[in-house]
Structures are given as structure tokens and as C-alpha cells.
Amino acid sequence: MRQSRSRQSGFTLIEISVVVIILATISAMSLFAINQAFDRRFKSQADNLLVWLNQLSDQAALEAVPYGVMGNPDEAEKEVRALQVVAYYRQYWFPVTYPEPFSMEKGARIEWVVSTSPDYDDESRDEDEDSLVPVIALMPDGYMEPKAEMILTFDSSPLTFKYRWDEEIASMSMVRVAE
């Protein structure tokens, strides 16, 4: 008996197409997972800032000392890289080492929207250029002065987070804003 001629080895067009479709599906799923990981990183940064602000408020209530928050700009870039804590003592604001400053990721930006009351006149305050003035002050009585909203954005993400003082629960609250 003679052996029949063997088929030519190789892949058919259908087999190659199936492999390409499988690879495309796997790469699309991994790209989606990577994007979610970046979103989780930004959400984590926003959650950590909320916890830090609420701990600062609790610290003010425990010690009966007003604590203020101000931006601490990076000297080289003139961009806020950390939020510095200052405490009010004998009519002056002093930097403190505890609680520690809140360090922000590169590309994170904080914007303050402050509304002042008619009783508060910024022009009437005569302060040195070297004196510290916080953007907001968390009071020991469980409120924040002045009324302000903080907006956290990231350069590489459309996510926006807004922080404001919730008077009902006497703490900071955060809202994720879809853009």
C-alpha cells in the first residue's frame, strides 16, 4: 500500500482570524482595566484628602485650637504640591508639624472658591507680607470659616472632586463631579 500524499501544513485563514479576534479582545479588556486603575488612583487621592481634612477638623475640636489650611507652593514650579497646616495662637497663625502636610500627586490641582461675608473685610486687615494667612480655618466649635468650596482636579484625568463643609454632620463632604 502506498501512503496517501500528506496535506500541506499551515494555518487556515479562519484559524488566524480567530487568534486575531481573541488577541484584540484581550488587549481591549486590559486597556479598560488600566484606565480603571488610573481612575482608582485619583479616587484614592481624593479620599485621602477628605480623610485628612476631617482628621484636621477633629484635631481642632479635641485641642480647642483653630486649624487653618493653606497651599504650600513648590519653590521651583510655583505650584502647590502640599497643603500646609497652621494653628491659631495669640492672634497669629503658626505652622505646625502635626498634623503633617498633605502631599499631592504630580498633576493634581486644588482651586479654592471662597465666599466672604459682609462682616469680613479683607482690606481692613493689616498684616505683614511674611505673616501666614490660611485659605480656610477649621474651628473647634465644629464649623469652617469662611464658607468655601475646594475643587480637586487632575491634569491627566477628567475627574473632578468638590469638597465643602456639611453643617449637618459638622465635617467635610466630597462629591465626585462628572465632566
Backbone as a printed PyTorch tensor [residue, N CA C, xyz], in Angstrom:
tensor([[[  0.8120,  -1.1700,   0.0000],
         [  0.0000,   0.0000,   0.0000],
         [  0.8590,   1.2370,   0.0000]],

        [[  0.3260,   2.1160,  -0.7350],
         [  1.0330,   3.3900,  -0.8140],
         [  0.3980,   4.3810,   0.1400]],

        [[  1.2550,   5.1550,   0.7190],
         [  0.7320,   6.1980,   1.6070],
         [  0.1480,   7.3040,   0.7640]],

        [[ -0.9620,   7.8230,   1.2720],
         [ -1.5360,   8.9540,   0.5420],
         [ -0.6940,  10.1950,   0.8160]],

        [[ -0.7720,  11.0350,  -0.1060],
         [  0.0400,  12.2440,  -0.0190],
         [ -0.4160,  13.0830,   1.1680]],

        [[  0.5030,  13.4890,   2.0300],
         [  0.1540,  14.2630,   3.2370],
         [ -0.2560,  15.6870,   2.8500]],

        [[ -1.1480,  16.1900,   3.6790],
         [ -1.6120,  17.5720,   3.4360],
         [ -0.4990,  18.5580,   3.7370]],

        [[ -0.5870,  19.6630,   3.1000],
         [  0.3980,  20.7030,   3.3340],
         [  0.0940,  21.3450,   4.6890]],

        [[  1.1150,  21.4800,   5.5350],
         [  0.8860,  22.0370,   6.8800],
         [  0.8640,  23.5600,   6.8110]],

        [[  0.0980,  24.1520,   7.7600],
         [ -0.0440,  25.5980,   7.8320],
         [ -1.3600,  25.9580,   8.4910]],

        [[ -1.5780,  27.2450,   8.6630],
         [ -2.8070,  27.7220,   9.2980],
         [ -3.7720,  28.2150,   8.2420]],

        [[ -5.0220,  27.9880,   8.4910],
         [ -6.0380,  28.4860,   7.5510],
         [ -6.3900,  29.9170,   7.9290]],

        [[ -7.0530,  30.5930,   7.0380],
         [ -7.4610,  31.9710,   7.2600],
         [ -8.4220,  32.0820,   8.4470]],

        [[ -9.2740,  31.1230,   8.6370],
         [-10.2240,  31.1310,   9.7570],
         [ -9.4800,  30.9990,  11.0800]],

        [[ -8.4840,  30.1420,  11.1560],
         [ -7.7170,  29.9750,  12.3920],
         [ -6.9670,  31.2570,  12.7570]],

        [[ -6.3770,  31.8900,  11.7660],
         [ -5.6590,  33.1480,  12.0020],
         [ -6.6360,  34.2370,  12.4410]],

        [[ -7.7960,  34.3010,  11.8310],
         [ -8.8070,  35.3060,  12.2060],
         [ -9.2720,  35.1070,  13.6410]],

        [[ -9.4790,  33.8810,  14.0580],
         [ -9.9080,  33.5880,  15.4290],
         [ -8.8350,  34.0540,  16.4100]],

        [[ -7.5820,  33.7970,  16.1200],
         [ -6.4880,  34.2120,  17.0040],
         [ -6.4260,  35.7390,  17.0940]],

        [[ -6.5590,  36.4270,  15.9710],
         [ -6.5320,  37.8970,  15.9610],
         [ -7.6960,  38.4580,  16.7780]],

        [[ -8.8710,  37.8970,  16.6510],
         [-10.0390,  38.3580,  17.4050],
         [ -9.8290,  38.1460,  18.9020]],

        [[ -9.2760,  37.0040,  19.2710],
         [ -9.0020,  36.7270,  20.6870],
         [ -7.9810,  37.7210,  21.2460]],

        [[ -6.9130,  37.9750,  20.5000],
         [ -5.8960,  38.9390,  20.9510],
         [ -6.4680,  40.3510,  21.0590]],

        [[ -7.2960,  40.7500,  20.1210],
         [ -7.9130,  42.0810,  20.1700],
         [ -8.8260,  42.2090,  21.3840]],

        [[ -9.5830,  41.1590,  21.6940],
         [-10.4740,  41.1870,  22.8570],
         [ -9.6780,  41.2770,  24.1490]],

        [[ -8.6130,  40.5160,  24.2630],
         [ -7.7810,  40.5390,  25.4730],
         [ -7.1150,  41.9080,  25.6450]],

        [[ -6.6090,  42.4820,  24.5690],
         [ -5.9600,  43.7920,  24.6850],
         [ -6.9680,  44.8900,  25.0200]],

        [[ -8.1750,  44.8150,  24.4990],
         [ -9.2040,  45.8090,  24.8340],
         [ -9.5890,  45.7130,  26.3060]],

        [[ -9.7080,  44.4860,  26.8130],
         [-10.0400,  44.3090,  28.2270],
         [ -8.9140,  44.8120,  29.1250]],

        [[ -7.6750,  44.5820,  28.7470],
         [ -6.5580,  45.0460,  29.5780],
         [ -6.4450,  46.5710,  29.5360]],

        [[ -6.7280,  47.1850,  28.3960],
         [ -6.7230,  48.6430,  28.3050],
         [ -7.8010,  49.2360,  29.1920]],

        [[ -8.9630,  48.6240,  29.2240],
         [-10.0490,  49.0670,  30.1000],
         [ -9.6350,  48.9460,  31.5660]],

        [[ -8.9590,  47.8540,  31.9130],
         [ -8.5030,  47.6420,  33.2900],
         [ -7.4490,  48.6690,  33.6920]],

        [[ -6.5710,  49.0180,  32.7670],
         [ -5.5470,  50.0290,  33.0540],
         [ -6.1940,  51.3840,  33.2980]],

        [[ -7.1920,  51.7540,  32.4910],
         [ -7.8920,  53.0200,  32.7030],
         [ -8.5920,  53.0420,  34.0490]],

        [[ -9.1870,  51.9240,  34.4390],
         [ -9.8390,  51.8640,  35.7470],
         [ -8.8200,  51.9930,  36.8710]],

        [[ -7.6260,  51.4610,  36.6780],
         [ -6.5920,  51.5700,  37.7070],
         [ -6.1860,  53.0240,  37.8950]],

        [[ -6.0800,  53.7950,  36.7970],
         [ -5.7600,  55.2100,  36.9220],
         [ -6.8870,  55.9580,  37.6180]],

        [[ -8.1340,  55.6490,  37.2970],
         [ -9.2640,  56.2850,  37.9640],
         [ -9.2790,  55.9620,  39.4500]],

        [[ -8.9280,  54.7360,  39.8090],
         [ -8.8660,  54.3630,  41.2260],
         [ -7.7670,  55.1320,  41.9420]],

        [[ -6.6680,  55.3930,  41.2610],
         [ -5.5760,  56.1570,  41.8640],
         [ -6.0330,  57.5710,  42.1950]],

        [[ -6.7470,  58.1930,  41.2700],
         [ -7.2400,  59.5500,  41.5090],
         [ -8.3100,  59.5590,  42.5980]],

        [[ -9.1880,  58.5680,  42.5860],
         [-10.2270,  58.4570,  43.6150],
         [ -9.5940,  58.2440,  44.9840]],

        [[ -8.5360,  57.4600,  45.0270],
         [ -7.8280,  57.2290,  46.2810],
         [ -7.2090,  58.5180,  46.8120]],

        [[ -6.6170,  59.3140,  45.9400],
         [ -6.0400,  60.6060,  46.3300],
         [ -7.1330,  61.5160,  46.8940]],

        [[ -8.2960,  61.5400,  46.2430],
         [ -9.4020,  62.3630,  46.7050],
         [ -9.9360,  61.8770,  48.0550]],

        [[-10.0460,  60.5740,  48.2230],
         [-10.4980,  60.0160,  49.5100],
         [ -9.5070,  60.3370,  50.6260]],

        [[ -8.2200,  60.2290,  50.3410],
         [ -7.2020,  60.5410,  51.3460],
         [ -7.2630,  62.0050,  51.7690]],

        [[ -7.5340,  62.9010,  50.8220],
         [ -7.6610,  64.3170,  51.1530],
         [ -8.8790,  64.5510,  52.0550]],

        [[ -9.9770,  63.8820,  51.7740],
         [-11.1730,  64.0080,  52.6090],
         [-10.8940,  63.5310,  54.0330]],

        [[-10.2280,  62.4100,  54.1680],
         [ -9.8820,  61.8820,  55.4900],
         [ -8.9670,  62.8620,  56.2220]],

        [[ -7.9910,  63.4160,  55.5200],
         [ -7.0540,  64.3640,  56.1160],
         [ -7.7810,  65.6080,  56.6200]],

        [[ -8.6860,  66.1500,  55.8150],
         [ -9.4360,  67.3390,  56.2300],
         [-10.3220,  67.0450,  57.4470]],

        [[-10.9640,  65.8900,  57.4580],
         [-11.8170,  65.5360,  58.5960],
         [-10.9920,  65.2640,  59.8510]],

        [[ -9.8180,  64.6810,  59.7080],
         [ -8.9440,  64.4930,  60.8650],
         [ -8.4690,  65.8350,  61.4100]],

        [[ -8.2170,  66.7650,  60.5240],
         [ -7.8150,  68.1060,  60.9420],
         [ -8.9480,  68.7970,  61.7020]],

        [[-10.1640,  68.6240,  61.2420],
         [-11.3250,  69.1780,  61.9440],
         [-11.4840,  68.5430,  63.3170]],

        [[-11.3250,  67.2270,  63.3930],
         [-11.4070,  66.5300,  64.6850],
         [-10.3000,  66.9900,  65.6250]],

        [[ -9.1120,  67.2030,  65.0820],
         [ -7.9890,  67.6760,  65.8920],
         [ -8.2800,  69.0670,  66.4520]],

        [[ -8.8930,  69.9160,  65.6550],
         [ -9.2540,  71.2540,  66.1290],
         [-10.2500,  71.1640,  67.2790]],

        [[-11.2130,  70.2680,  67.1820],
         [-12.2010,  70.1100,  68.2500],
         [-11.5720,  69.5220,  69.5090]],

        [[-10.6730,  68.5490,  69.3510],
         [-10.0400,  67.9200,  70.5100],
         [ -9.1270,  68.8760,  71.2730]],

        [[ -8.3800,  69.6850,  70.5400],
         [ -7.4180,  70.5740,  71.1800],
         [ -7.9760,  71.9620,  71.4600]],

        [[ -9.1990,  72.2360,  70.9790],
         [ -9.8160,  73.5670,  71.1280],
         [ -8.9310,  74.6610,  70.5330]],

        [[ -8.3500,  74.3370,  69.3720],
         [ -7.4820,  75.2740,  68.6630],
         [ -7.9410,  75.3380,  67.2140]],

        [[ -8.1520,  76.5360,  66.6810],
         [ -8.4780,  76.6230,  65.2520],
         [ -7.2740,  76.2160,  64.3980]],

        [[ -7.5310,  75.3630,  63.4260],
         [ -6.5050,  74.9600,  62.4750],
         [ -6.8620,  75.5170,  61.1110]],

        [[ -5.8550,  76.0120,  60.4170],
         [ -6.0640,  76.5470,  59.0830],
         [ -5.3530,  75.6990,  58.0460]],

        [[ -5.8100,  75.8220,  56.8160],
         [ -5.2100,  75.1070,  55.6880],
         [ -4.7840,  76.1410,  54.6630]],

        [[ -3.5530,  75.9980,  54.2060],
         [ -3.0560,  76.8920,  53.1590],
         [ -2.1850,  76.1010,  52.2080]],

        [[ -2.0850,  76.5930,  50.9890],
         [ -1.2460,  75.9400,  49.9980],
         [  0.2160,  76.1810,  50.2960]],

        [[  1.0170,  75.1700,  50.0950],
         [  2.4540,  75.2730,  50.2950],
         [  3.1040,  75.1120,  48.9310]],

        [[  3.4120,  76.2300,  48.2270],
         [  3.8980,  76.0980,  46.8490],
         [  5.3200,  75.5510,  46.7780]],

        [[  5.5520,  74.7770,  45.7240],
         [  6.8850,  74.2740,  45.4220],
         [  7.6920,  75.4560,  44.8930]],

        [[  8.8620,  75.6640,  45.4310],
         [  9.6610,  76.8320,  45.0530],
         [ 10.0430,  76.8330,  43.5760]],

        [[ 10.3740,  75.6790,  43.0440],
         [ 10.8430,  75.6140,  41.6570],
         [  9.7100,  75.8670,  40.6670]],

        [[  8.5450,  75.2720,  40.9040],
         [  7.4610,  75.3470,  39.9280],
         [  6.3920,  76.3790,  40.2860]],

        [[  6.4350,  76.9310,  41.5110],
         [  5.4150,  77.8690,  41.9910],
         [  4.0230,  77.2540,  41.9230]],

        [[  3.9580,  75.9590,  42.1040],
         [  2.7070,  75.2290,  42.0730],
         [  2.5120,  74.5560,  43.4250]],

        [[  1.2770,  74.5170,  43.8890],
         [  1.0020,  73.9300,  45.1980],
         [  1.1990,  72.4200,  45.1300]],

        [[  2.1330,  71.9160,  45.9140],
         [  2.4310,  70.4930,  45.9640],
         [  1.9450,  69.8640,  47.2670]],

        [[  1.6230,  70.7260,  48.2550],
         [  1.1860,  70.2080,  49.5480],
         [  0.2760,  71.2320,  50.2040]],

        [[ -0.6010,  70.7380,  51.0680],
         [ -1.4450,  71.6110,  51.8760],
         [ -0.8310,  71.6700,  53.2690]],

        [[ -0.4940,  72.8670,  53.6990],
         [  0.1690,  73.0900,  54.9740],
         [ -0.8660,  73.3800,  56.0570]],

        [[ -0.6080,  72.9000,  57.2650],
         [ -1.4740,  73.1500,  58.4080],
         [ -0.8670,  74.2710,  59.2380]],

        [[ -1.7140,  75.2210,  59.6390],
         [ -1.3040,  76.2890,  60.5470],
         [ -2.2850,  76.3260,  61.7110]],

        [[ -1.7960,  76.7180,  62.8710],
         [ -2.6390,  76.7990,  64.0700],
         [ -2.7010,  78.2450,  64.5310]],

        [[ -3.8390,  78.6090,  65.0980],
         [ -4.0610,  79.9810,  65.5660],
         [ -3.7220,  80.0570,  67.0480]],

        [[ -2.7900,  80.9580,  67.3860],
         [ -2.3780,  81.1190,  68.7710],
         [ -2.0000,  82.5730,  69.0010]],

        [[ -2.6520,  83.2070,  69.9780],
         [ -2.3930,  84.6030,  70.3560],
         [ -2.4520,  85.5460,  69.1560]],

        [[ -3.4800,  85.4050,  68.4040],
         [ -3.8220,  86.2600,  67.2720],
         [ -2.8580,  86.1620,  66.0910]],

        [[ -2.1440,  85.0580,  65.9940],
         [ -1.2640,  84.8110,  64.8560],
         [ -1.4050,  83.3540,  64.4150]],

        [[ -1.1640,  83.1220,  63.1430],
         [ -1.1480,  81.7660,  62.5960],
         [  0.2880,  81.2860,  62.5570]],

        [[  0.5200,  80.0640,  63.0700],
         [  1.8480,  79.4720,  63.1100],
         [  1.8280,  78.1290,  62.3980]],

        [[  2.8790,  77.8230,  61.6270],
         [  2.9390,  76.4920,  61.0020],
         [  3.1600,  75.4340,  62.0810]],

        [[  2.5610,  74.2800,  61.9010],
         [  2.7150,  73.1820,  62.8450],
         [  3.2510,  71.9540,  62.1060]],

        [[  3.8730,  71.0790,  62.8630],
         [  4.4200,  69.8600,  62.2570],
         [  3.4450,  68.6980,  62.3490]],

        [[  2.4600,  68.8290,  63.2750],
         [  1.4400,  67.7890,  63.3760],
         [  0.0980,  68.4620,  63.4230]],

        [[ -0.8230,  68.0800,  62.6390],
         [ -0.8260,  67.0670,  61.5960],
         [  0.1120,  67.4420,  60.4420]],

        [[  0.6320,  66.4080,  59.8280],
         [  1.5820,  66.6050,  58.7410],
         [  0.9070,  67.2210,  57.5210]],

        [[  1.6750,  67.9430,  56.6900],
         [  1.1040,  68.4850,  55.4540],
         [  0.5900,  67.3600,  54.5590]],

        [[ -0.4100,  67.6800,  53.7550],
         [ -0.9580,  66.7080,  52.8180],
         [ -0.2370,  66.8860,  51.4870]],

        [[  0.5140,  65.8720,  51.0690],
         [  1.2440,  65.9220,  49.8000],
         [  0.3320,  65.4460,  48.6810]],

        [[  0.3550,  66.1890,  47.5860],
         [ -0.4870,  65.8510,  46.4380],
         [  0.3560,  65.2210,  45.3390]],

        [[ -0.3130,  64.4130,  44.5240],
         [  0.3530,  63.8040,  43.3770],
         [  0.7300,  64.8830,  42.3690]],

        [[  1.7180,  64.5710,  41.5690],
         [  2.0770,  65.4750,  40.4770],
         [  0.9050,  65.5380,  39.4980]],

        [[  0.5310,  66.7220,  39.1030],
         [ -0.5860,  66.8930,  38.1810],
         [ -1.9110,  67.1520,  38.8780]],

        [[ -1.9280,  67.0800,  40.2180],
         [ -3.1520,  67.3910,  40.9580],
         [ -3.2000,  68.8960,  41.2060]],

        [[ -4.3790,  69.4520,  41.0450],
         [ -4.5600,  70.8960,  41.2380],
         [ -5.7250,  71.1460,  42.1840]],

        [[ -5.5140,  72.1020,  43.0680],
         [ -6.5720,  72.4850,  44.0050],
         [ -6.9360,  73.9370,  43.7540]],

        [[ -8.2330,  74.1620,  43.6690],
         [ -8.7560,  75.5170,  43.4840],
         [ -9.7320,  75.7900,  44.6250]],

        [[ -9.6030,  76.9600,  45.2200],
         [-10.4890,  77.3520,  46.3170],
         [-11.5110,  78.3540,  45.8090]],

        [[-12.7640,  78.1070,  46.1090],
         [-13.8350,  79.0550,  45.8100],
         [-14.3340,  79.5260,  47.1710]],

        [[-13.9270,  80.7410,  47.5470],
         [-14.2150,  81.2660,  48.8770],
         [-15.2380,  82.3820,  48.7690]],

        [[-16.2830,  82.2580,  49.5570],
         [-17.2630,  83.3400,  49.6380],
         [-17.1030,  84.0020,  50.9950]],

        [[-16.9240,  85.2980,  50.9720],
         [-16.7420,  86.0280,  52.2260],
         [-18.0420,  86.6920,  52.6260]],

        [[-18.1910,  86.8510,  53.9050],
         [-19.3930,  87.5040,  54.4150],
         [-19.1780,  89.0070,  54.4340]],

        [[-20.2580,  89.8150,  54.5430],
         [-20.0980,  91.2670,  54.6040],
         [-19.3490,  91.7100,  55.8600]],

        [[-19.3680,  90.8880,  56.9050],
         [-18.6670,  91.2460,  58.1390],
         [-17.1590,  91.1050,  58.0040]],

        [[-16.7350,  90.3090,  57.0350],
         [-15.3150,  90.0180,  56.8600],
         [-14.7690,  90.9350,  55.7820]],

        [[-13.8610,  91.8100,  56.1650],
         [-13.2840,  92.7590,  55.2190],
         [-11.8020,  92.4610,  55.0930]],

        [[-11.4160,  91.9160,  53.9700],
         [-10.0280,  91.5300,  53.7470],
         [ -9.1060,  92.7450,  53.6580]],

        [[ -9.6420,  93.8690,  53.2220],
         [ -8.8330,  95.0660,  53.0580],
         [ -8.4450,  95.6750,  54.4040]],

        [[ -9.2910,  95.4930,  55.4220],
         [ -9.0490,  96.1530,  56.6940],
         [ -7.9700,  95.4650,  57.5220]],

        [[ -7.5830,  94.2830,  57.1540],
         [ -6.5750,  93.5730,  57.9280],
         [ -5.2010,  94.0850,  57.5470]],

        [[ -4.4630,  94.5490,  58.5290],
         [ -3.1030,  94.9950,  58.2450],
         [ -2.1390,  93.9200,  58.7280]],

        [[ -1.6220,  93.1770,  57.7620],
         [ -0.7260,  92.0800,  58.0780],
         [  0.5480,  92.2270,  57.2730]],

        [[  1.6000,  91.6980,  57.8460],
         [  2.8750,  91.7170,  57.1500],
         [  2.8090,  90.7970,  55.9570]],

        [[  3.7420,  91.0020,  55.0360],
         [  3.8210,  90.0920,  53.8970],
         [  4.2790,  88.7080,  54.3440]],

        [[  5.0210,  88.6440,  55.4520],
         [  5.5480,  87.3730,  55.9390],
         [  4.5520,  86.5960,  56.7880]],

        [[  3.4580,  87.2170,  57.1880],
         [  2.5200,  86.5180,  58.0620],
         [  1.7500,  85.4540,  57.2770]],

        [[  1.4050,  84.3970,  57.9770],
         [  0.6720,  83.2950,  57.3680],
         [ -0.8180,  83.5790,  57.4260]],

        [[ -1.5000,  83.3440,  56.3230],
         [ -2.9470,  83.5080,  56.2710],
         [ -3.5260,  82.2730,  55.5880]],

        [[ -4.2700,  81.4570,  56.3350],
         [ -4.8370,  80.2580,  55.7180],
         [ -6.0150,  80.6080,  54.8150]],

        [[ -6.2910,  79.7180,  53.8820],
         [ -7.4380,  79.8980,  52.9950],
         [ -8.7140,  79.6180,  53.7660]],

        [[ -8.7010,  78.5350,  54.5450],
         [ -9.8420,  78.2000,  55.3920],
         [ -9.3470,  77.9270,  56.8040]],

        [[-10.2550,  78.0710,  57.7630],
         [ -9.9490,  77.7350,  59.1530],
         [-11.0200,  76.7830,  59.6600]],

        [[-10.5850,  75.6820,  60.2390],
         [-11.4960,  74.7200,  60.8410],
         [-11.5630,  75.0210,  62.3280]],

        [[-12.7340,  75.4230,  62.7770],
         [-12.9020,  75.9010,  64.1440],
         [-13.2170,  74.7660,  65.1150]],

        [[-12.8250,  74.9370,  66.3680],
         [-13.0940,  73.8970,  67.3670],
         [-14.5840,  73.6870,  67.6370]],

        [[-15.4060,  74.6750,  67.3470],
         [-16.8470,  74.5780,  67.5930],
         [-17.5660,  73.7590,  66.5260]],

        [[-16.8540,  73.2860,  65.5220],
         [-17.4590,  72.4310,  64.5050],
         [-17.9790,  73.1680,  63.2910]],

        [[-17.2800,  74.2020,  62.8700],
         [-17.6380,  74.8760,  61.6280],
         [-16.3720,  75.3470,  60.9270]],

        [[-16.5360,  75.8350,  59.7060],
         [-15.4120,  76.2730,  58.8890],
         [-15.6090,  77.7310,  58.5060]],

        [[-14.5620,  78.4930,  58.5420],
         [-14.5920,  79.8960,  58.1320],
         [-13.5340,  80.1340,  57.0800]],

        [[-13.7360,  80.9540,  56.1180],
         [-15.0320,  81.3710,  55.5790],
         [-15.6750,  80.2150,  54.8320]],

        [[-16.8990,  80.4270,  54.4120],
         [-17.5830,  79.4100,  53.6010],
         [-16.7660,  79.2310,  52.3300]],

        [[-16.3800,  78.0090,  52.0610],
         [-15.5120,  77.7570,  50.9090],
         [-15.8270,  76.4060,  50.3100]],

        [[-15.4260,  76.2790,  49.0610],
         [-15.5280,  75.0040,  48.3640],
         [-14.1640,  74.7630,  47.7340]],

        [[-13.6630,  73.5620,  47.9000],
         [-12.3780,  73.2100,  47.3400],
         [-12.6180,  72.2590,  46.1740]],

        [[-11.9400,  72.5010,  45.0650],
         [-12.0990,  71.6830,  43.8640],
         [-10.7500,  71.0410,  43.5480]],

        [[-10.7500,  69.7060,  43.4910],
         [ -9.5490,  68.9370,  43.1860],
         [ -9.6740,  68.3840,  41.7760]],

        [[ -8.7210,  68.7140,  40.9210],
         [ -8.6890,  68.2020,  39.5530],
         [ -7.3170,  67.5960,  39.2800]],

        [[ -7.2540,  66.8300,  38.2090],
         [ -6.0080,  66.1770,  37.8060],
         [ -5.7460,  66.4980,  36.3390]],

        [[ -4.4820,  66.7320,  36.0060],
         [ -4.1160,  67.0680,  34.6240],
         [ -4.4580,  65.9560,  33.6480]],

        [[ -4.2210,  64.7210,  34.0390],
         [ -4.3670,  63.6040,  33.1100],
         [ -5.6950,  62.8640,  33.2480]],

        [[ -6.6850,  63.5070,  33.8750],
         [ -7.9700,  62.8400,  34.0590],
         [ -9.0990,  63.8690,  34.0550]],

        [[-10.2520,  63.4900,  33.5400],
         [-11.3870,  64.4150,  33.5720],
         [-12.1140,  64.4140,  34.9280]],

        [[-11.6530,  63.6100,  35.8880],
         [-12.3090,  63.5360,  37.1870],
         [-12.1480,  64.8460,  37.9600]],

        [[-13.2300,  65.2580,  38.6050],
         [-13.2320,  66.4420,  39.4490],
         [-13.9250,  66.0910,  40.7560]],

        [[-13.3260,  66.5350,  41.8530],
         [-13.8880,  66.2870,  43.1700],
         [-14.0950,  67.6200,  43.8620]],

        [[-15.2780,  67.7950,  44.4620],
         [-15.5860,  69.0280,  45.1860],
         [-15.7500,  68.7120,  46.6680]],

        [[-15.1240,  69.5390,  47.4960],
         [-15.1940,  69.3970,  48.9410],
         [-15.8820,  70.6320,  49.5080]],

        [[-16.7520,  70.4030,  50.4760],
         [-17.3660,  71.5330,  51.1760],
         [-17.7450,  71.0940,  52.5720]],

        [[-17.9480,  72.0700,  53.4130],
         [-18.3080,  71.8060,  54.8000],
         [-19.7890,  71.4870,  54.8810]],

        [[-20.1130,  70.3510,  55.4850],
         [-21.5030,  69.9520,  55.6910],
         [-21.8670,  70.2960,  57.1270]],

        [[-22.7240,  71.2810,  57.2830],
         [-23.0660,  71.7650,  58.6240],
         [-23.9040,  70.7680,  59.4200]],

        [[-24.6520,  69.9230,  58.7440],
         [-25.4900,  68.9510,  59.4520],
         [-24.6590,  67.9130,  60.2020]],

        [[-23.5800,  67.4650,  59.5930],
         [-22.7440,  66.4570,  60.2470],
         [-21.4400,  67.0440,  60.7900]],

        [[-21.2470,  68.3390,  60.6180],
         [-20.0670,  69.0690,  61.1110],
         [-18.7650,  68.4190,  60.6430]],

        [[-18.6890,  68.1320,  59.3600],
         [-17.4510,  67.6100,  58.7780],
         [-17.4420,  67.9130,  57.2780]],

        [[-16.3060,  67.6570,  56.6730],
         [-16.1640,  67.8830,  55.2430],
         [-16.8520,  66.7500,  54.4920]],

        [[-17.4210,  67.0940,  53.3430],
         [-18.0090,  66.0880,  52.4700],
         [-17.4180,  66.2700,  51.0710]],

        [[-17.4250,  65.1700,  50.3180],
         [-16.8390,  65.1850,  48.9770],
         [-17.8750,  64.6900,  47.9750]],

        [[-17.9030,  65.3400,  46.8250],
         [-18.7830,  64.9370,  45.7420],
         [-17.9370,  64.7850,  44.4880]],

        [[-18.1150,  63.6620,  43.7950],
         [-17.4310,  63.4540,  42.5190],
         [-18.2850,  64.0750,  41.4300]],

        [[-17.6900,  64.9480,  40.6470],
         [-18.3930,  65.6440,  39.5880],
         [-18.0210,  65.0230,  38.2630]],

        [[-19.0120,  64.5940,  37.5100],
         [-18.7610,  64.0190,  36.1810],
         [-18.6240,  65.1440,  35.1760]],

        [[-17.6040,  65.0430,  34.3390],
         [-17.4080,  66.0690,  33.3090],
         [-17.4770,  65.4650,  31.9460]]])
